[in-house]
Amino acid sequence: MGHLQSGQHIQKRCTNCFHDKMEIIKVSERDFNEKVVYMLWIQCPECGTNDSELVPENLSFS
Ligand SMILES: [Zn+2]
């Protein structure tokens, strides 16, 4: 658990090959009024499909 950073894997299904984990390749921070969210740029390690995901600041992955 801990801070989101590139190289970590998150549980998310690939839309192309349905692999159940995606690798974070880049994290950028976005401010929405008083809320901070993270924009995750993710990639499937199996087929290379790129995707993105917005997550709230307090979300952590095990
Ligand atoms: Zn895939």
PDB file of the backbone (N, CA, C, O) and the ligand in Angstrom, with CONECT records:
HET     ZN  A 101       1
ATOM      1  N   MET A   1       0.838  -1.191   0.000  1.00  0.00           N
ATOM      2  CA  MET A   1       0.000   0.000   0.000  1.00  0.00           C
ATOM      3  C   MET A   1       0.877   1.247   0.000  1.00  0.00           C
ATOM      4  O   MET A   1       2.054   1.190   0.354  1.00  0.00           O
ATOM      5  N   GLY A   2       0.301   2.354  -0.393  1.00  0.00           N
ATOM      6  CA  GLY A   2       1.056   3.588  -0.322  1.00  0.00           C
ATOM      7  C   GLY A   2       0.803   4.476  -1.511  1.00  0.00           C
ATOM      8  O   GLY A   2      -0.218   4.386  -2.193  1.00  0.00           O
ATOM      9  N   HIS A   3       1.764   5.331  -1.732  1.00  0.00           N
ATOM     10  CA  HIS A   3       1.641   6.350  -2.754  1.00  0.00           C
ATOM     11  C   HIS A   3       1.599   5.736  -4.153  1.00  0.00           C
ATOM     12  O   HIS A   3       2.278   4.754  -4.456  1.00  0.00           O
ATOM     13  N   LEU A   4       0.785   6.349  -4.971  1.00  0.00           N
ATOM     14  CA  LEU A   4       0.712   5.896  -6.353  1.00  0.00           C
ATOM     15  C   LEU A   4       1.937   6.370  -7.122  1.00  0.00           C
ATOM     16  O   LEU A   4       2.295   7.547  -7.064  1.00  0.00           O
ATOM     17  N   GLN A   5       2.560   5.481  -7.823  1.00  0.00           N
ATOM     18  CA  GLN A   5       3.683   5.897  -8.651  1.00  0.00           C
ATOM     19  C   GLN A   5       3.825   4.957  -9.841  1.00  0.00           C
ATOM     20  O   GLN A   5       3.266   3.861  -9.865  1.00  0.00           O
ATOM     21  N   SER A   6       4.572   5.410 -10.806  1.00  0.00           N
ATOM     22  CA  SER A   6       4.752   4.597 -11.998  1.00  0.00           C
ATOM     23  C   SER A   6       5.486   3.311 -11.665  1.00  0.00           C
ATOM     24  O   SER A   6       6.360   3.291 -10.798  1.00  0.00           O
ATOM     25  N   GLY A   7       5.134   2.260 -12.343  1.00  0.00           N
ATOM     26  CA  GLY A   7       5.724   0.957 -12.079  1.00  0.00           C
ATOM     27  C   GLY A   7       4.836   0.071 -11.230  1.00  0.00           C
ATOM     28  O   GLY A   7       4.988  -1.151 -11.228  1.00  0.00           O
ATOM     29  N   GLN A   8       3.887   0.699 -10.492  1.00  0.00           N
ATOM     30  CA  GLN A   8       2.953  -0.081  -9.697  1.00  0.00           C
ATOM     31  C   GLN A   8       1.867  -0.676 -10.591  1.00  0.00           C
ATOM     32  O   GLN A   8       1.619  -0.212 -11.703  1.00  0.00           O
ATOM     33  N   HIS A   9       1.240  -1.702 -10.071  1.00  0.00           N
ATOM     34  CA  HIS A   9       0.132  -2.307 -10.801  1.00  0.00           C
ATOM     35  C   HIS A   9      -1.164  -2.049 -10.065  1.00  0.00           C
ATOM     36  O   HIS A   9      -1.203  -2.063  -8.835  1.00  0.00           O
ATOM     37  N   ILE A  10      -2.221  -1.815 -10.817  1.00  0.00           N
ATOM     38  CA  ILE A  10      -3.526  -1.659 -10.203  1.00  0.00           C
ATOM     39  C   ILE A  10      -4.462  -2.712 -10.766  1.00  0.00           C
ATOM     40  O   ILE A  10      -4.252  -3.244 -11.856  1.00  0.00           O
ATOM     41  N   GLN A  11      -5.492  -2.997 -10.000  1.00  0.00           N
ATOM     42  CA  GLN A  11      -6.479  -3.966 -10.449  1.00  0.00           C
ATOM     43  C   GLN A  11      -7.475  -3.277 -11.360  1.00  0.00           C
ATOM     44  O   GLN A  11      -8.353  -2.547 -10.899  1.00  0.00           O
ATOM     45  N   LYS A  12      -7.339  -3.506 -12.623  1.00  0.00           N
ATOM     46  CA  LYS A  12      -8.267  -2.962 -13.595  1.00  0.00           C
ATOM     47  C   LYS A  12      -8.203  -3.849 -14.819  1.00  0.00           C
ATOM     48  O   LYS A  12      -7.127  -4.268 -15.246  1.00  0.00           O
ATOM     49  N   ARG A  13      -9.367  -4.129 -15.379  1.00  0.00           N
ATOM     50  CA  ARG A  13      -9.412  -5.046 -16.502  1.00  0.00           C
ATOM     51  C   ARG A  13      -9.052  -4.341 -17.802  1.00  0.00           C
ATOM     52  O   ARG A  13      -9.577  -3.271 -18.111  1.00  0.00           O
ATOM     53  N   CYS A  14      -8.173  -4.941 -18.539  1.00  0.00           N
ATOM     54  CA  CYS A  14      -7.804  -4.402 -19.847  1.00  0.00           C
ATOM     55  C   CYS A  14      -9.003  -4.494 -20.781  1.00  0.00           C
ATOM     56  O   CYS A  14      -9.672  -5.525 -20.859  1.00  0.00           O
ATOM     57  N   THR A  15      -9.263  -3.394 -21.490  1.00  0.00           N
ATOM     58  CA  THR A  15     -10.419  -3.391 -22.394  1.00  0.00           C
ATOM     59  C   THR A  15     -10.157  -4.196 -23.664  1.00  0.00           C
ATOM     60  O   THR A  15     -11.084  -4.509 -24.411  1.00  0.00           O
ATOM     61  N   ASN A  16      -8.910  -4.523 -23.897  1.00  0.00           N
ATOM     62  CA  ASN A  16      -8.566  -5.236 -25.130  1.00  0.00           C
ATOM     63  C   ASN A  16      -8.426  -6.744 -24.921  1.00  0.00           C
ATOM     64  O   ASN A  16      -9.054  -7.533 -25.627  1.00  0.00           O
ATOM     65  N   CYS A  17      -7.599  -7.142 -23.946  1.00  0.00           N
ATOM     66  CA  CYS A  17      -7.341  -8.586 -23.778  1.00  0.00           C
ATOM     67  C   CYS A  17      -7.911  -9.122 -22.466  1.00  0.00           C
ATOM     68  O   CYS A  17      -7.810 -10.318 -22.192  1.00  0.00           O
ATOM     69  N   PHE A  18      -8.512  -8.245 -21.648  1.00  0.00           N
ATOM     70  CA  PHE A  18      -9.155  -8.636 -20.387  1.00  0.00           C
ATOM     71  C   PHE A  18      -8.194  -9.157 -19.331  1.00  0.00           C
ATOM     72  O   PHE A  18      -8.606  -9.853 -18.404  1.00  0.00           O
ATOM     73  N   HIS A  19      -6.927  -8.825 -19.467  1.00  0.00           N
ATOM     74  CA  HIS A  19      -5.969  -9.059 -18.387  1.00  0.00           C
ATOM     75  C   HIS A  19      -6.443  -8.227 -17.192  1.00  0.00           C
ATOM     76  O   HIS A  19      -6.954  -7.122 -17.378  1.00  0.00           O
ATOM     77  N   ASP A  20      -6.277  -8.747 -15.959  1.00  0.00           N
ATOM     78  CA  ASP A  20      -6.921  -8.072 -14.828  1.00  0.00           C
ATOM     79  C   ASP A  20      -6.021  -7.102 -14.074  1.00  0.00           C
ATOM     80  O   ASP A  20      -6.405  -6.602 -13.017  1.00  0.00           O
ATOM     81  N   LYS A  21      -4.827  -6.826 -14.604  1.00  0.00           N
ATOM     82  CA  LYS A  21      -3.974  -5.828 -13.953  1.00  0.00           C
ATOM     83  C   LYS A  21      -3.380  -4.902 -15.000  1.00  0.00           C
ATOM     84  O   LYS A  21      -3.017  -5.318 -16.100  1.00  0.00           O
ATOM     85  N   MET A  22      -3.292  -3.634 -14.623  1.00  0.00           N
ATOM     86  CA  MET A  22      -2.692  -2.652 -15.504  1.00  0.00           C
ATOM     87  C   MET A  22      -1.509  -2.017 -14.785  1.00  0.00           C
ATOM     88  O   MET A  22      -1.540  -1.847 -13.566  1.00  0.00           O
ATOM     89  N   GLU A  23      -0.478  -1.671 -15.526  1.00  0.00           N
ATOM     90  CA  GLU A  23       0.695  -1.047 -14.950  1.00  0.00           C
ATOM     91  C   GLU A  23       0.613   0.471 -15.102  1.00  0.00           C
ATOM     92  O   GLU A  23       0.272   0.985 -16.167  1.00  0.00           O
ATOM     93  N   ILE A  24       0.935   1.180 -14.013  1.00  0.00           N
ATOM     94  CA  ILE A  24       0.947   2.642 -14.059  1.00  0.00           C
ATOM     95  C   ILE A  24       2.219   3.098 -14.762  1.00  0.00           C
ATOM     96  O   ILE A  24       3.325   2.752 -14.346  1.00  0.00           O
ATOM     97  N   ILE A  25       2.059   3.871 -15.822  1.00  0.00           N
ATOM     98  CA  ILE A  25       3.247   4.367 -16.513  1.00  0.00           C
ATOM     99  C   ILE A  25       3.511   5.838 -16.210  1.00  0.00           C
ATOM    100  O   ILE A  25       4.627   6.326 -16.391  1.00  0.00           O
ATOM    101  N   LYS A  26       2.475   6.542 -15.746  1.00  0.00           N
ATOM    102  CA  LYS A  26       2.666   7.950 -15.409  1.00  0.00           C
ATOM    103  C   LYS A  26       1.539   8.388 -14.479  1.00  0.00           C
ATOM    104  O   LYS A  26       0.399   7.948 -14.629  1.00  0.00           O
ATOM    105  N   VAL A  27       1.856   9.247 -13.525  1.00  0.00           N
ATOM    106  CA  VAL A  27       0.847   9.801 -12.628  1.00  0.00           C
ATOM    107  C   VAL A  27       0.913  11.312 -12.705  1.00  0.00           C
ATOM    108  O   VAL A  27       1.994  11.887 -12.577  1.00  0.00           O
ATOM    109  N   SER A  28      -0.218  11.966 -12.911  1.00  0.00           N
ATOM    110  CA  SER A  28      -0.227  13.425 -12.818  1.00  0.00           C
ATOM    111  C   SER A  28      -1.350  13.867 -11.899  1.00  0.00           C
ATOM    112  O   SER A  28      -2.398  13.227 -11.804  1.00  0.00           O
ATOM    113  N   GLU A  29      -1.100  14.984 -11.225  1.00  0.00           N
ATOM    114  CA  GLU A  29      -2.030  15.477 -10.224  1.00  0.00           C
ATOM    115  C   GLU A  29      -2.960  16.504 -10.846  1.00  0.00           C
ATOM    116  O   GLU A  29      -2.524  17.351 -11.626  1.00  0.00           O
ATOM    117  N   ARG A  30      -4.231  16.432 -10.505  1.00  0.00           N
ATOM    118  CA  ARG A  30      -5.193  17.405 -11.018  1.00  0.00           C
ATOM    119  C   ARG A  30      -5.944  18.026  -9.849  1.00  0.00           C
ATOM    120  O   ARG A  30      -6.355  17.332  -8.919  1.00  0.00           O
ATOM    121  N   ASP A  31      -6.115  19.326  -9.910  1.00  0.00           N
ATOM    122  CA  ASP A  31      -6.900  20.017  -8.889  1.00  0.00           C
ATOM    123  C   ASP A  31      -8.295  20.306  -9.403  1.00  0.00           C
ATOM    124  O   ASP A  31      -8.466  20.953 -10.437  1.00  0.00           O
ATOM    125  N   PHE A  32      -9.283  19.829  -8.685  1.00  0.00           N
ATOM    126  CA  PHE A  32     -10.659  20.160  -8.986  1.00  0.00           C
ATOM    127  C   PHE A  32     -11.227  20.911  -7.791  1.00  0.00           C
ATOM    128  O   PHE A  32     -11.618  20.294  -6.800  1.00  0.00           O
ATOM    129  N   ASN A  33     -11.275  22.227  -7.875  1.00  0.00           N
ATOM    130  CA  ASN A  33     -11.677  23.047  -6.739  1.00  0.00           C
ATOM    131  C   ASN A  33     -10.806  22.700  -5.540  1.00  0.00           C
ATOM    132  O   ASN A  33      -9.599  22.939  -5.574  1.00  0.00           O
ATOM    133  N   GLU A  34     -11.384  22.147  -4.488  1.00  0.00           N
ATOM    134  CA  GLU A  34     -10.560  21.834  -3.326  1.00  0.00           C
ATOM    135  C   GLU A  34     -10.140  20.372  -3.290  1.00  0.00           C
ATOM    136  O   GLU A  34      -9.458  19.926  -2.367  1.00  0.00           O
ATOM    137  N   LYS A  35     -10.551  19.652  -4.292  1.00  0.00           N
ATOM    138  CA  LYS A  35     -10.240  18.227  -4.318  1.00  0.00           C
ATOM    139  C   LYS A  35      -9.072  17.948  -5.245  1.00  0.00           C
ATOM    140  O   LYS A  35      -8.987  18.487  -6.348  1.00  0.00           O
ATOM    141  N   VAL A  36      -8.183  17.102  -4.779  1.00  0.00           N
ATOM    142  CA  VAL A  36      -7.080  16.675  -5.633  1.00  0.00           C
ATOM    143  C   VAL A  36      -7.373  15.257  -6.118  1.00  0.00           C
ATOM    144  O   VAL A  36      -7.702  14.371  -5.330  1.00  0.00           O
ATOM    145  N   VAL A  37      -7.250  15.067  -7.386  1.00  0.00           N
ATOM    146  CA  VAL A  37      -7.381  13.715  -7.919  1.00  0.00           C
ATOM    147  C   VAL A  37      -6.124  13.394  -8.721  1.00  0.00           C
ATOM    148  O   VAL A  37      -5.391  14.286  -9.148  1.00  0.00           O
ATOM    149  N   TYR A  38      -5.904  12.134  -8.906  1.00  0.00           N
ATOM    150  CA  TYR A  38      -4.760  11.708  -9.695  1.00  0.00           C
ATOM    151  C   TYR A  38      -5.215  11.143 -11.029  1.00  0.00           C
ATOM    152  O   TYR A  38      -6.159  10.358 -11.109  1.00  0.00           O
ATOM    153  N   MET A  39      -4.533  11.557 -12.050  1.00  0.00           N
ATOM    154  CA  MET A  39      -4.750  10.999 -13.368  1.00  0.00           C
ATOM    155  C   MET A  39      -3.695   9.931 -13.577  1.00  0.00           C
ATOM    156  O   MET A  39      -2.497  10.216 -13.597  1.00  0.00           O
ATOM    157  N   LEU A  40      -4.149   8.709 -13.730  1.00  0.00           N
ATOM    158  CA  LEU A  40      -3.210   7.611 -13.938  1.00  0.00           C
ATOM    159  C   LEU A  40      -3.164   7.244 -15.414  1.00  0.00           C
ATOM    160  O   LEU A  40      -4.193   6.992 -16.041  1.00  0.00           O
ATOM    161  N   TRP A  41      -1.978   7.219 -15.943  1.00  0.00           N
ATOM    162  CA  TRP A  41      -1.796   6.713 -17.304  1.00  0.00           C
ATOM    163  C   TRP A  41      -1.345   5.278 -17.149  1.00  0.00           C
ATOM    164  O   TRP A  41      -0.301   5.005 -16.556  1.00  0.00           O
ATOM    165  N   ILE A  42      -2.120   4.376 -17.674  1.00  0.00           N
ATOM    166  CA  ILE A  42      -1.856   2.969 -17.416  1.00  0.00           C
ATOM    167  C   ILE A  42      -1.715   2.192 -18.724  1.00  0.00           C
ATOM    168  O   ILE A  42      -2.205   2.596 -19.779  1.00  0.00           O
ATOM    169  N   GLN A  43      -1.033   1.073 -18.606  1.00  0.00           N
ATOM    170  CA  GLN A  43      -0.778   0.254 -19.778  1.00  0.00           C
ATOM    171  C   GLN A  43      -0.891  -1.215 -19.408  1.00  0.00           C
ATOM    172  O   GLN A  43      -0.455  -1.640 -18.338  1.00  0.00           O
ATOM    173  N   CYS A  44      -1.478  -1.971 -20.302  1.00  0.00           N
ATOM    174  CA  CYS A  44      -1.590  -3.408 -20.075  1.00  0.00           C
ATOM    175  C   CYS A  44      -0.238  -4.077 -20.334  1.00  0.00           C
ATOM    176  O   CYS A  44       0.333  -3.910 -21.412  1.00  0.00           O
ATOM    177  N   PRO A  45       0.285  -4.833 -19.357  1.00  0.00           N
ATOM    178  CA  PRO A  45       1.578  -5.493 -19.553  1.00  0.00           C
ATOM    179  C   PRO A  45       1.499  -6.656 -20.549  1.00  0.00           C
ATOM    180  O   PRO A  45       2.525  -7.132 -21.034  1.00  0.00           O
ATOM    181  N   GLU A  46       0.305  -7.100 -20.843  1.00  0.00           N
ATOM    182  CA  GLU A  46       0.148  -8.237 -21.754  1.00  0.00           C
ATOM    183  C   GLU A  46       0.089  -7.815 -23.215  1.00  0.00           C
ATOM    184  O   GLU A  46       0.778  -8.385 -24.061  1.00  0.00           O
ATOM    185  N   CYS A  47      -0.732  -6.820 -23.506  1.00  0.00           N
ATOM    186  CA  CYS A  47      -0.934  -6.457 -24.914  1.00  0.00           C
ATOM    187  C   CYS A  47      -0.510  -5.035 -25.237  1.00  0.00           C
ATOM    188  O   CYS A  47      -0.508  -4.650 -26.406  1.00  0.00           O
ATOM    189  N   GLY A  48      -0.149  -4.239 -24.229  1.00  0.00           N
ATOM    190  CA  GLY A  48       0.371  -2.900 -24.476  1.00  0.00           C
ATOM    191  C   GLY A  48      -0.675  -1.827 -24.675  1.00  0.00           C
ATOM    192  O   GLY A  48      -0.336  -0.689 -25.001  1.00  0.00           O
ATOM    193  N   THR A  49      -1.940  -2.162 -24.486  1.00  0.00           N
ATOM    194  CA  THR A  49      -2.995  -1.167 -24.632  1.00  0.00           C
ATOM    195  C   THR A  49      -2.876  -0.069 -23.582  1.00  0.00           C
ATOM    196  O   THR A  49      -2.683  -0.352 -22.400  1.00  0.00           O
ATOM    197  N   ASN A  50      -2.993   1.180 -24.017  1.00  0.00           N
ATOM    198  CA  ASN A  50      -2.943   2.317 -23.102  1.00  0.00           C
ATOM    199  C   ASN A  50      -4.336   2.738 -22.684  1.00  0.00           C
ATOM    200  O   ASN A  50      -5.285   2.678 -23.466  1.00  0.00           O
ATOM    201  N   ASP A  51      -4.443   3.169 -21.428  1.00  0.00           N
ATOM    202  CA  ASP A  51      -5.716   3.616 -20.894  1.00  0.00           C
ATOM    203  C   ASP A  51      -5.415   4.681 -19.848  1.00  0.00           C
ATOM    204  O   ASP A  51      -4.253   4.921 -19.519  1.00  0.00           O
ATOM    205  N   SER A  52      -6.446   5.312 -19.331  1.00  0.00           N
ATOM    206  CA  SER A  52      -6.232   6.268 -18.259  1.00  0.00           C
ATOM    207  C   SER A  52      -7.362   6.148 -17.257  1.00  0.00           C
ATOM    208  O   SER A  52      -8.448   5.656 -17.566  1.00  0.00           O
ATOM    209  N   GLU A  53      -7.079   6.612 -16.042  1.00  0.00           N
ATOM    210  CA  GLU A  53      -8.024   6.440 -14.952  1.00  0.00           C
ATOM    211  C   GLU A  53      -7.875   7.609 -13.987  1.00  0.00           C
ATOM    212  O   GLU A  53      -6.760   7.996 -13.636  1.00  0.00           O
ATOM    213  N   LEU A  54      -9.005   8.168 -13.562  1.00  0.00           N
ATOM    214  CA  LEU A  54      -8.971   9.216 -12.545  1.00  0.00           C
ATOM    215  C   LEU A  54      -9.283   8.596 -11.195  1.00  0.00           C
ATOM    216  O   LEU A  54     -10.276   7.885 -11.044  1.00  0.00           O
ATOM    217  N   VAL A  55      -8.432   8.866 -10.217  1.00  0.00           N
ATOM    218  CA  VAL A  55      -8.674   8.315  -8.888  1.00  0.00           C
ATOM    219  C   VAL A  55      -8.584   9.423  -7.843  1.00  0.00           C
ATOM    220  O   VAL A  55      -7.800  10.357  -8.010  1.00  0.00           O
ATOM    221  N   PRO A  56      -9.369   9.338  -6.771  1.00  0.00           N
ATOM    222  CA  PRO A  56      -9.278  10.327  -5.701  1.00  0.00           C
ATOM    223  C   PRO A  56      -7.969  10.201  -4.944  1.00  0.00           C
ATOM    224  O   PRO A  56      -7.338   9.144  -4.923  1.00  0.00           O
ATOM    225  N   GLU A  57      -7.575  11.305  -4.323  1.00  0.00           N
ATOM    226  CA  GLU A  57      -6.294  11.394  -3.631  1.00  0.00           C
ATOM    227  C   GLU A  57      -6.116  10.327  -2.558  1.00  0.00           C
ATOM    228  O   GLU A  57      -5.028   9.777  -2.385  1.00  0.00           O
ATOM    229  N   ASN A  58      -7.209  10.042  -1.836  1.00  0.00           N
ATOM    230  CA  ASN A  58      -7.078   9.142  -0.685  1.00  0.00           C
ATOM    231  C   ASN A  58      -7.186   7.664  -1.040  1.00  0.00           C
ATOM    232  O   ASN A  58      -7.176   6.810  -0.154  1.00  0.00           O
ATOM    233  N   LEU A  59      -7.288   7.362  -2.313  1.00  0.00           N
ATOM    234  CA  LEU A  59      -7.380   5.966  -2.699  1.00  0.00           C
ATOM    235  C   LEU A  59      -6.012   5.309  -2.624  1.00  0.00           C
ATOM    236  O   LEU A  59      -5.019   5.879  -3.075  1.00  0.00           O
ATOM    237  N   SER A  60      -5.960   4.115  -2.059  1.00  0.00           N
ATOM    238  CA  SER A  60      -4.692   3.406  -2.029  1.00  0.00           C
ATOM    239  C   SER A  60      -4.899   1.996  -2.544  1.00  0.00           C
ATOM    240  O   SER A  60      -5.994   1.441  -2.457  1.00  0.00           O
ATOM    241  N   PHE A  61      -3.855   1.437  -3.069  1.00  0.00           N
ATOM    242  CA  PHE A  61      -3.920   0.094  -3.615  1.00  0.00           C
ATOM    243  C   PHE A  61      -3.086  -0.836  -2.775  1.00  0.00           C
ATOM    244  O   PHE A  61      -2.022  -0.462  -2.282  1.00  0.00           O
ATOM    245  N   SER A  62      -3.565  -2.034  -2.613  1.00  0.00           N
ATOM    246  CA  SER A  62      -2.796  -3.002  -1.841  1.00  0.00           C
ATOM    247  C   SER A  62      -1.870  -3.769  -2.775  1.00  0.00           C
ATOM    248  O   SER A  62      -1.126  -4.641  -2.328  1.00  0.00           O
TER     249      SER A  62
HETATM  250 ZN    ZN A 101      -4.367  -6.159 -22.515  1.00  0.00          ZN2+
END
